[in-house]
Amino acid sequence: MENHNNKIRIGLLVDSLKLPAWVYTMLERIKKSDYAEIDLVVLNDGYKSKDYYLDRIIGNREYWLFNLYRRIDVSLFRPNRDAFAIMDAVGLLEGVPVIKVQPERDQYTDLIKARDIGEIKEYKIDVFVRLGFRILKGDILDTPRYGIWSYHHGDSAVLRGGPPGFWEVFENHPVSGATLQILTNELDKGIVLGKTFSSTDMLSVTRNRSNYYWNALSLLPRRLKELHHLGEQRFFDKIRAENIDLEFSPDIRKCPKNGEFIGYFIKKIIELATFKLAKFIFLQQWILMFNLDQGISGPLGNFKKIVPPKDRLWADPFVLYKNNQYYIYLEEMEYNDKGHISLIVMDEQGNYENPVIVLEKPFHLSYPFVFEWQGDCYMIPESGANKTIDAYKCTQFPDKWVFHKTLMKNVKAADATLFFHQDKWWLFVNIQENEGASNWEELYLFYSDNPLSDNWTPHPQNPIVSDVRRSRPAGKIYEQNGNFYRPAQDCSKAYGYGMRINQIVVMNENEYKEVEVRYIEPDWDKDIKGVHTLSKEHKLTVIDAIYKRSLLS
């Protein structure tokens, strides 16, 4: 039972070896890792239900409306990849010892008996992962060296209890959070190891849960890897520092009974009907807006609109200033088609030409990040549909672009943004690590000596942001008064709803830190419903915005 390879010894607390897909995927990742190994399974032999909430409400007449909704929601809104599809882990865990226990149970808690604790201790487990049982009390909490790590699927600063993912949808919370914590005997005093925040799917609890469970599964492997890399002292010093200001809300939520559910359901139906009706009357169209008279910090009400025809959108503006002209590269997309990159040329008085196509591929292109290096112009458009990050070189300025090099491949990436700082090139990009999650939620950072490298070094804090409210890049990083600012999209209330301007406080090969200094919401014009990209070059500032236009005129 000794550990001969210095890996973290993992024990699993489960109710069954038939596991939901998100758990199976997480364990598969741990098993393949070089930082941890699964050395023990503790199986709850006295628990037969596969879902704590369903166990309490199925067959209970007080919850029959919730049960009916749940069945309809599951049948109507199937996720692309179901986080809760049942997978048999017998093969995955072959050769791992299994200890079956029958805990003593009261209304809410499970207490593992002393004779079982003695057997479990023989395996010298470093971390137990709670993937079953109910609220655990007693000696089991002190058995593993580094505690019992457990997920709470919900934003613990806003609500606790459950059902997971339900209240976020029916109370219109813009984000659905998940927390990884170390359990203690005080129920609400767990040590937080990490949090992540996903955009709430306002239409379906089923899809909402699946998305943010897929996103959250990475919390555990990342923290285990960090513990292995830093060692016990440095890791827990860091965790203690992060927990200084954390407090939990006393608001405990429960499954809605019939009377309560009716009220929430009627309200949700009215909201959805209103939303659907608005889509028949109004067009939500991405447009451009610009200003030549002020800096980034001025009022957005002074910006002038550049409105495309009703059959297309213009978004993701990036600007180069050359020869006393502004060259605005943008995503152009006719509805029900893929996007391509177009160019608008503007003079210093704000007069502009109609856009012309400069780059088109068989797959969708957007976010045309343009930059100059060693006398040449390059573009890195988003090509997530191709699972690559590609660079194009301008062979005849401004409209002839040819493929130059693939910087990364086999990656579902969005909105790659380069920044040169302290003699290094830094690459910010959203990456979808887990199939089934979105690519809005996690920001990764890489660095290299060459902006066209195909060998980027990942930052040790990756992902440096795991929050849909401020992860996805929203344009070039810019300098103002000696400080550097990273615009980020807020995709919580809706895709492209707003922007958060973050000052980069620390950025080096070991550490990254930013603080939010400004939040830009679409509140300056009743017809503007979103804003998500900003580009500043010379005297010109360009943004894009969702513009509400009538379809009846």
Buried (B, 14 or more C-beta within 10 A) or exposed (E): EEEEEEBBBBBBBBBBBEBBBBBBBBBEBBBEBEBBBBBBBBBBBBBEEBEBBBEBBEEEEBBBBBBEBBEEBBEEBEBEBBBBEEBEBEEBBEEBBBBEBBBEEEEEBBBBBEEBBEEBBEBBBBBBBBBBBBBBBBBBBEBBEBBBBBBBBBBBBBBBBBBBBBBBBBBEBBBBBBBBBBBBEEBEEBBBBBBBBBBBBBBBBBBBBBBBBBBBBBBBBBBBBBBBEBEEEEBBEEBEEBBEEBEBEEEEBBBBBEEBBEEBBEEBEEBEEEEEEEEEEBBBBBBBBBBBEEEBEEEBEEBEEBEBEEEBBBBBBBBBBEEEEBBBBBBBBEEEEBBBBBBBBBEEEBEBEEBEEBBBBEEBBBBBBBBEBEEEBBBBBBBBBBBBBBBBBBEEEBBEBEEBEEBBEEBBBBBBBBBEBEEBBBBBBBBBBBEBBBBBBBBBBBBBEEBBBEEBBEBBBBBBBBBBBBBBBBBBBBEEEEEBBBBBBBBBBBBBBBBBBBBBEEBEEEEBEBEEEEEBBBEBBEEBBBBBBBBBBEEBBBBBBBBBBEEEE
